[in-house]
């Protein structure tokens, strides 16, 4: 069984547990497009959660907020609010079987930044597990080896 097949099986088991009277023909597990970073990230998170762990997506980017237009001058100014998460933090933080997992998702020719490499070193020094996921199958094999 490959990783995506196991993810599908875990989804079916969860649906059957939550809806025991639902006929098998009506069960349609979610399909993931793991060739894109967003789809791969979502599949990894769901796999960890359905395996009994905790996982969440993390973003370290800031955001732009547009202030309301005032009645006095009619202007609405945009303000950048920097993120408070450490720069280089991995895309997914998880806990499985008491182990901290940091997973960085990289598709195609995407490579780690200097900050991401520093975070990887710090996670490993602290006893956590860091992985760069380029596809679901390599993540699945790494996860099963923990």
C-alpha positions as a Markdown table, in Angstrom:
| # | Residue | x | y | z |
|---|---|---|---|---|
| 1 | Unk | 0.0 | 0.0 | 0.0 |
| 2 | Unk | 1.4 | 3.4 | -0.9 |
| 3 | Unk | 0.9 | 6.6 | 1.2 |
| 4 | Unk | -2.0 | 8.1 | -0.7 |
| 5 | Unk | -3.8 | 4.7 | -0.6 |
| 6 | Unk | -3.4 | 4.6 | 3.2 |
| 7 | Unk | -4.6 | 8.2 | 3.5 |
| 8 | Unk | -7.7 | 7.2 | 1.5 |
| 9 | Unk | -8.2 | 4.2 | 3.8 |
| 10 | Unk | -7.9 | 6.4 | 6.9 |
| 11 | Unk | -10.4 | 8.9 | 5.5 |
| 12 | Unk | -12.9 | 6.1 | 4.8 |
| 13 | Unk | -12.5 | 4.7 | 8.3 |
| 14 | Unk | -13.1 | 8.2 | 9.8 |
| 15 | Unk | -16.2 | 8.7 | 7.6 |
| 16 | Unk | -17.6 | 5.3 | 8.6 |
| 17 | Unk | -16.9 | 6.0 | 12.3 |
| 18 | Unk | -18.6 | 9.4 | 12.1 |
| 19 | Unk | -21.5 | 8.2 | 9.9 |
| 20 | Unk | -22.1 | 4.5 | 10.7 |
| 21 | Unk | -25.4 | 4.3 | 8.7 |
| 22 | Unk | -23.9 | 5.8 | 5.5 |
| 23 | Unk | -23.8 | 3.2 | 2.7 |
| 24 | Unk | -20.4 | 2.4 | 1.4 |
| 25 | Unk | -21.4 | 3.6 | -2.1 |
| 26 | Unk | -22.0 | 7.1 | -0.7 |
| 27 | Unk | -18.5 | 7.4 | 0.9 |
| 28 | Unk | -16.3 | 9.7 | -1.2 |
| 29 | Unk | -12.9 | 10.4 | 0.4 |
| 30 | Unk | -11.3 | 13.7 | -0.4 |
| 31 | Unk | -8.8 | 13.7 | -3.3 |
| 32 | Unk | -5.5 | 15.7 | -3.0 |
| 33 | Unk | -3.6 | 17.3 | -5.8 |
| 34 | Unk | -0.2 | 16.7 | -4.2 |
| 35 | Unk | 1.8 | 18.1 | -7.2 |
| 36 | Unk | 1.1 | 21.6 | -5.7 |
| 37 | Unk | 2.4 | 22.8 | -2.4 |
| 38 | Unk | -1.0 | 23.6 | -1.0 |
| 39 | Unk | -2.4 | 20.2 | -1.8 |
| 40 | Unk | 0.7 | 18.4 | -0.5 |
| 41 | Unk | 0.5 | 20.4 | 2.7 |
| 42 | Unk | -3.2 | 19.6 | 3.2 |
| 43 | Unk | -2.6 | 15.9 | 2.5 |
| 44 | Unk | 0.3 | 15.7 | 5.1 |
| 45 | Unk | -1.7 | 17.4 | 7.8 |
| 46 | Unk | -4.7 | 15.2 | 7.2 |
| 47 | Unk | -2.6 | 12.0 | 7.3 |
| 48 | Unk | -1.0 | 13.0 | 10.6 |
| 49 | Unk | -4.3 | 13.9 | 12.2 |
| 50 | Unk | -6.0 | 10.7 | 10.9 |
| 51 | Unk | -3.1 | 8.7 | 12.2 |
| 52 | Unk | -3.8 | 10.0 | 15.7 |
| 53 | Unk | -1.4 | 13.0 | 15.8 |
| 54 | Unk | -1.7 | 16.7 | 15.9 |
| 55 | Unk | -0.7 | 18.9 | 12.9 |
| 56 | Unk | -1.2 | 22.5 | 11.9 |
| 57 | Unk | -0.1 | 24.7 | 9.1 |
| 58 | Unk | 2.2 | 27.6 | 10.1 |
| 59 | Unk | 2.9 | 30.8 | 8.3 |
| 60 | Unk | 5.5 | 33.4 | 9.3 |
| 61 | Unk | 4.5 | 36.0 | 6.8 |
| 62 | Unk | 2.9 | 39.3 | 7.8 |
| 63 | Unk | -0.3 | 40.8 | 6.5 |
| 64 | Unk | -1.5 | 44.1 | 5.0 |
| 65 | Unk | -4.4 | 45.8 | 6.7 |
| 66 | Unk | -6.3 | 48.7 | 5.2 |
| 67 | Unk | -7.5 | 51.2 | 7.7 |
| 68 | Unk | -11.1 | 52.4 | 7.3 |
| 69 | Unk | -11.7 | 55.5 | 5.4 |
| 70 | Unk | -12.3 | 58.5 | 7.6 |
| 71 | Unk | -15.2 | 60.9 | 7.1 |
| 72 | Unk | -12.7 | 63.8 | 7.5 |
| 73 | Unk | -10.3 | 63.1 | 4.6 |
| 74 | Unk | -11.7 | 60.0 | 2.9 |
| 75 | Unk | -8.3 | 58.2 | 2.8 |
| 76 | Unk | -7.8 | 54.6 | 3.6 |
| 77 | Unk | -4.2 | 53.8 | 4.3 |
| 78 | Unk | -2.7 | 50.3 | 4.0 |
| 79 | Unk | -0.4 | 49.2 | 6.8 |
| 80 | Unk | 2.0 | 46.2 | 6.8 |
| 81 | Unk | 1.9 | 44.2 | 10.1 |
| 82 | Unk | 4.9 | 41.9 | 10.3 |
| 83 | Unk | 4.4 | 38.3 | 11.4 |
| 84 | Unk | 5.5 | 37.3 | 14.9 |
| 85 | Unk | 6.5 | 33.7 | 14.0 |
| 86 | Unk | 10.2 | 33.1 | 13.7 |
| 87 | Unk | 11.4 | 33.6 | 10.1 |
| 88 | Unk | 12.2 | 30.2 | 8.5 |
| 89 | Unk | 9.7 | 28.2 | 10.5 |
| 90 | Unk | 8.5 | 25.1 | 8.7 |
| 91 | Unk | 5.2 | 24.9 | 7.0 |
| 92 | Unk | 3.8 | 22.2 | 9.2 |
| 93 | Unk | 4.2 | 21.7 | 12.9 |
| 94 | Unk | 3.0 | 18.4 | 14.3 |
| 95 | Unk | 3.2 | 16.0 | 17.3 |
| 96 | Unk | 3.0 | 12.3 | 16.8 |
| 97 | Unk | 3.6 | 9.6 | 19.4 |
| 98 | Unk | 5.2 | 12.3 | 21.7 |
| 99 | Unk | 7.6 | 13.5 | 18.9 |
| 100 | Unk | 7.8 | 17.0 | 17.6 |
| 101 | Unk | 7.7 | 17.1 | 13.8 |
| 102 | Unk | 8.5 | 20.1 | 11.6 |
| 103 | Unk | 7.8 | 19.6 | 7.9 |
| 104 | Unk | 8.9 | 22.0 | 5.2 |
| 105 | Unk | 7.0 | 21.6 | 1.9 |
| 106 | Unk | 9.1 | 22.1 | -1.2 |
| 107 | Unk | 7.8 | 21.5 | -4.7 |
| 108 | Unk | 9.9 | 21.4 | -7.9 |
| 109 | Unk | 13.1 | 23.4 | -7.8 |
| 110 | Unk | 12.1 | 25.3 | -4.6 |
| 111 | Unk | 15.0 | 25.2 | -2.1 |
| 112 | Unk | 15.3 | 26.0 | 1.6 |
| 113 | Unk | 16.2 | 29.6 | 2.6 |
| 114 | Unk | 19.1 | 30.4 | 5.0 |
| 115 | Unk | 16.5 | 31.0 | 7.7 |
| 116 | Unk | 14.8 | 27.6 | 7.1 |
| 117 | Unk | 18.2 | 25.8 | 7.3 |
| 118 | Unk | 18.9 | 27.5 | 10.6 |
| 119 | Unk | 15.4 | 26.4 | 11.9 |
| 120 | Unk | 16.1 | 22.8 | 10.8 |
| 121 | Unk | 19.4 | 22.8 | 12.7 |
| 122 | Unk | 17.7 | 24.1 | 15.9 |
| 123 | Unk | 14.8 | 21.7 | 15.7 |
| 124 | Unk | 17.2 | 18.7 | 15.3 |
| 125 | Unk | 19.4 | 20.0 | 18.2 |
| 126 | Unk | 16.4 | 20.2 | 20.4 |
| 127 | Unk | 15.5 | 16.6 | 19.7 |
| 128 | Unk | 12.7 | 17.2 | 17.2 |
| 129 | Unk | 12.3 | 15.7 | 13.7 |
| 130 | Unk | 12.6 | 17.9 | 10.6 |
| 131 | Unk | 11.7 | 16.8 | 7.1 |
| 132 | Unk | 11.6 | 18.4 | 3.7 |
| 133 | Unk | 8.6 | 17.0 | 1.9 |
| 134 | Unk | 8.9 | 17.1 | -1.9 |
| 135 | Unk | 6.1 | 14.5 | -2.5 |
| 136 | Unk | 3.6 | 12.6 | -0.4 |
| 137 | Unk | 5.3 | 9.2 | -0.8 |
| 138 | Unk | 8.7 | 10.4 | 0.6 |
| 139 | Unk | 6.9 | 12.0 | 3.5 |
| 140 | Unk | 4.9 | 8.8 | 4.1 |
| 141 | Unk | 8.1 | 6.6 | 4.2 |
| 142 | Unk | 9.8 | 9.1 | 6.5 |
| 143 | Unk | 6.7 | 9.2 | 8.8 |
| 144 | Unk | 6.5 | 5.4 | 9.0 |
| 145 | Unk | 10.2 | 5.2 | 9.9 |
| 146 | Unk | 9.8 | 7.4 | 13.0 |
